[in-house]
């Protein structure tokens, strides 16, 4: 993983940790839903998020 991606993860984690507890759960639940959707519906060549 590149240093740029690691820094992005740190920044997002820092911002999420500053949110009130109910907002944290909402954001993390949304992110889990997106991750599940991406994993269950791989994108065709040239589109969407890709996991490496």
HELIX and SHEET records of a PDB file:
HELIX    1   1 UNK A    3  UNK A   17  1                                  15    
HELIX    2   2 UNK A   21  UNK A   40  1                                  20    
END                                                                             
